[in-house]
Amino acid sequence: MAKIHSQRLNAIIRITRICSDICGVDVFDENYRVNFRTILLFILLCVSFLLLTYTMIDGYVKEGDWTILVQVISLAGGTLLQGLCVSISFIVKQDKYRFLLSECNDIYETYERLHSDYRVHLNRGLKLLANLMKICAFINLMLVLGMSSITVLYNFIFDAHEAIVYGFAPGVDVETTHGLWITNGVQASFITVGGFGLYAADMAILTPISQISTFKGILQCKFREINQILDDDDYESELERKRDVMVALKDIIKFHQKYLIFLNVSRDVCYWNVFAKITTSFVAIVCALFCILLGTWPAGYIYLAYCFVMMQVFCAMGTLVDITNEEFIQSCYNDVRWYELSVKEKKMLCIMLMVAQNTTGLTIGSVMELSMNTGLQISKTIYSLTMLLLNFIE
């Protein structure tokens, strides 16, 4: 028996929740409390910061190797700081995350029972979410396996003595083969845990955002229902037709208000998460690219690819929200025959249109809007800054 849409949605979300639970931050659970795994997560983050600080002092202060400083900044100011910020945000705003998930479930459980036009848009929402899950899973798996594999192959082919990242522990001599294997094993374990956490965090943020376009599709179906009422010749009186039109229009306005609440809560929970994601990715990409060009970090290619792809994914989701807001406006113009409505109904639709025209999308903090155009501008800035650093070194 084929699964209904709400069951498919919960099946996709269950994968995110399993990864979140491993890290102790399954905030979608109604009975969630800070537990042993949560404390262990923050201990691992603190230990990572301490080890990177030790590496920075040992490599730069004692040996004068400033390239180690750049790589440490790439890690500490990149994914590590991002994980810390997102974990704190999830715990602080866990009620709002649960609200967004319950709203998604309510949408799917309500409209999967209606006619096929609604189910088409539910299918599109599920397909988008499934594709996002596959992209995030692939890029995080590439991060976990790729960084370790590249380093091992590089050491084997070129007979080198490189660690996965510059993050060393006191008392472990990485100049020896035994010490190098211990260091790489510990680093690979930390990267694996980080991969689970980053995947869970990305999907927890992207899941509600990906369903914003589903609201637009449902609204279009509701407008078409008004058109069908206007075309229906089975009404005995025009008064009955106007009553049904009014009921349908009120339902549309309530649905639009539901969308605005969903978008406002999404914007609130994503405010610091998106800011942390974009800014830390920017720092990580600049420093990783700089290390790669200097030839000092074999695994940096994988790390660079991860940061760049995930930054573009988030920018794409910001564009999706902007497109959805524009299509809400277009629906008010084109998807309903407003010229056949009464004056009162036109005023109601006009108020809804005015609100839709002033609806804003996601932002990177309060600095700039989150969109593909912003992603392009950030990419140009990364290139310019990297070339500036190289010219400075030369």
N, C-alpha and C positions, 0 to 999 in steps of 0.2 A: 504493500500500500504506500502510495506516494505521501511524503510529508507535506503538511499544510505550511503556509508561509511563516506563521509565527514559530512553528517548530524548527524550520530551517534557520530562522533568525537566531533562536536560542542555541542551536547546534553550533553556529559560527561563534557566537559570543562565549560559549562554553570553553572553546579553545583558548580564548583570551583570558578567561577566568582561571583556567588551570595554570597558565604561565604566571598570572598575577599571584595566585595562591602560593606557588613555589617561592616567590619573593616576599610573601607575607603582606601583600597589599591588594587583596581581593576586595576592593571597596564596593563592588556590586552586590556583595552579600549583605542582606539586611541585618544580620547579627555580627557584622565585622567588628573586631576589636584589635588593637595593637597586640601582637602575639610574639612568640619567641622568634619566628622567622623574620618578622619586621625588625626586631632589635638586631638580629644577626645581619640583616641587610645594611642597616646603618653602621654597624661595626665594620663590615667589609668596606663600606664607602670611606669611613674614617681611616681605616688601615691603609687603603689605597692612597689617600691624600698624604698620609704620613710617609709612606714608602717613596712616593714621588718627590716629596719635599726633601727626604734624605738623599735621593738620587740627584736632585738639583744641586744641593749643597756639595755633595761628594764630587760630582762631575764638573760643576762650574767653578765653585769657590776653590777647591783643592787643585783640580787639574787644568782649569781655565778653558774647558771645552764648552763654548757657548751654544753649539748645536744641540747639546743635550738639553739645555734650557728651553730651546724652541720646541723640541719634541715633548718635553714634560708639560709645557703650556698647552700644546695640542691635545694632550690626554686629560690633564686636570681641568683645563678651561673648556674642554669639549664635552665628550660623552659622560665623563665622571661628574662634572658639575651639573650637567643636564639631568642625569639620573637622580641626583640629590634634590634638585629643585622640583622635579616632577613627583617624586615620592612624597615630599612634604605637601605639595599641592593636593595630591590624591587624598591624603589623610585629612587635611583641613577641610576640603570641599567634598567629602564623600557623599553627603546627603544629596548634593546637586547631581553627582554622577548617577546615583540611583534613580533620581527623578527623571533624568534623560532616558535611562534605560527603560523605566516603566512607561514613559510616553511612547517610546518606539514600540514596545510590546502592545500597548493599547491601540496604536495606529494599525498594526498588523492584524491583531485579533478582531478589530472592528470591521475593517474593509476587506479582509479575505473572505468574508461571508457574503459580500455583495457581488454584483455582476462582474463579468470578465474584464471590463475596462479598468476597474480598480486593480484587479489582480495583475494586469500587465505592468502597472507602475510599481507594484510591490515586488514583482519579479526583477524589474530594473534596479530597484534599491538593493535587493539581495545580491544581484550580480555584481554591482559596484562594490559592495562590502566584501564579497568573496574575492574579487580581484585585488582589493587593497590588502586583504589578509595574505594572499599569495605573494604579492610584491614585498610586504613587510617580512614575511617568513623567509623568502628567498634572500633578501638583502641582509637580514640578521644572521641567517645560516652562513652566508658568504663571509660575514664578519667573523663569526666564531671559528669556522673551519679554515677560511682563507688566510687569516693572519698567521695562524700556526703552521699551516702547510707551506706557505710561501717562505717563511723563515727556515723551516727544515730543509726545503729544497735548495734554497740559496746557500745554506751552510754546506750541504752535501756537494753541490755542483762546483762551487767556488772555493771549497775547503776553508770557509770563513768561520767566524766565532761570534755570530750575532744573536742577541736576544730578541724576543718578539717585540717588546717595547723597552724603553729605558725606564725601568722601575725595579730597583734592586733592593735587597734586604741586607741589613748589617750582618756581618759574619759569614756570608755566602760569597765565595770567591768565583765570580763568573769567568775568570780567566782559565779555570780548570774545566775539563769536560764534564766532570761530575757536578760541579757547581752550576754550569750552564744548563744542564738537563733539569736540575732541580728548579732553577729560576724559570725556565721556559714552561715546565709543568705547572708551577704555581700560577704563572701569568696566564696560561691557557685556561686554567680553572676559573680564574677571576673573569676572563673574557667570556667564558661560557655563561656564568651567572649573569654578567652584564647583558649578554645577548638576550637571555630570557626576559630580563627586566625591561630592556629597551623595546622589545617586541610588544610586551604586555602594555607598556605605557603608550606606545604609538597607537595601538589598536583601540585602547580605551578612549583615547582622544578622538580618533578618526571615526569610530563607530557611530556616535550621534551625528557628527558632521556629515557623514556619507548619506544619512537618511533625510537630510534637508531637502534634497531634490525630489524625494517621494511626496512631500507635502505639496509641491507644485503640481505634480501629476494628478493627485487627488483633487486639488482645486479645479483643474481643468475638467475633470469628470463631473464635478458638481455644477459647473457652469453649463456643460452640455445637457445636464438634466433639466435646467431651467429652460433651455432652448426646446427640449422635448415637450415640456409642459406648454410652452407657447404654440407648438405645432400640433398638439393633441386636439383632435376634433370631437372627442368623446365627452367633453364637458357639457353638462346640461345648461349651465349659465356662465356668464363671464365672471361673475362674483366668485364662483368656486375656483376658477382658473387663477384669479388674482390672489386668492387666499393661499393656494399652493405655491405660487411664485414667491409670495412674501415669506412663507415658511422656509422655502429652499434658500432664499436670499439671507434670511437670518441665520440659517445653518452655515452658510458660506462665511458670513462675518464672524461667527463664533469660531469657525475653523481657522480663519486668518488670525484671530486673536490667539488661538492655541499655538499657531506657528510662530507668532511674535514672541510669546513667552518661551517657547522652545529655543528660538534663536538667541534671545537675551541671556538665557541660562547657559547656552553653549558658548556664547561670547565671554561670559563671566568665568567659566571654568577653564576656557582656553587662553585667557588673557596672559597669565604668567607662563603657562606651559608653552604656548607658541613663541612668546618672547625668549624664553630659555632655549627652545629648540633652534630658532633661527640664529640668535646671537652666538650660542656655543658652537653651532655648526660653522658659522662664519670664522670664528677663531680657530677651530680645528682644521678647516680646509686651508686657511692661509698658512698656518704653521706646518701642516702635513705636506702641502705642496712645496713649501720652502725646503723642508728636509729632503724630499724626493729629488728636487733639482740639484741639491748638494750631494746626493748619493749617499746619505747617511742612515736611511731607514727602509730596508727592503719591504717590510710589511705595510709601509705607509700607503702604498697604492690601494690596498683593500680598505684601509681606514678612510682614505680620501673618497673612494667610491661610495662607501656607506654614507658618510656625512652629506655628500653632494646629492645623492639620490633621495635621501629622506628629506632634505631641505626642499627639494623640488616637489616632492609628494605633498608636503604641507602647503606649499605655495599654490599647487594645483587645486587643493581642497578649498583654499580661500577664493580662488577664481570660481569654483563651483557654487559657492554661496552667493557671490556677486551675480552670476548668471541666473541663479534661482530667483533672486530679488528682482532682476530685470524681467524675468518671465512672469512673475506675479503681476507686474505692471501691464505687460502685454496681454495677459489673460483677461484683465479687467476691460481692456479695449476690444480685443478680438474674439475671445471665446464665448462671449454672451452678447445677445442682440439687445443691447441696452436701450436702443432707440424705440423698442417696443414696450419698455417698462413704463410704469406710472411715474409721476413727478416725485413722489415720496420714495419710490424704489430707486430712482436715479440718484437722489440725494444720498441715500444709504451707500450706494455703489461708489459715488464720488468721494465720500468720506474715506471709504476703504482704499480707494485709489490714492488719495492724498497721503495716507499713512504708508502705503506701499512705496510711494515715491521717496519717502524720507527714511526708509529702512536701510541701515548700514550693515556692512559685512564684518568679517573678522579683521583684526589689526595685529600688528607686531608691537605689543605694548600700546602706547598712544603715539607712536612715532610715524608709522606709515601703514597703509593697508596691506593685508596679506593677499598676494595675487601672483600670477606667473610673471607679470611685468616687474613686480618687486624682486622676484627671484632672478630675473634677467639683470636688473640693476645691481643686485648683490654680487652676481657672478662677474660682472664687469669690474666692480670695486675690488673683488678678490684678485682678479688678474692684475689690475693696476697696482695694488698694494704689494703683490708678490714681485712684480717687475721692479718696483721701487726698492724693495729690500735687496734684490739681486744686484741692482746698480750700486747700491750703497756698499755691498760687500766688495764688488769689483773696484 
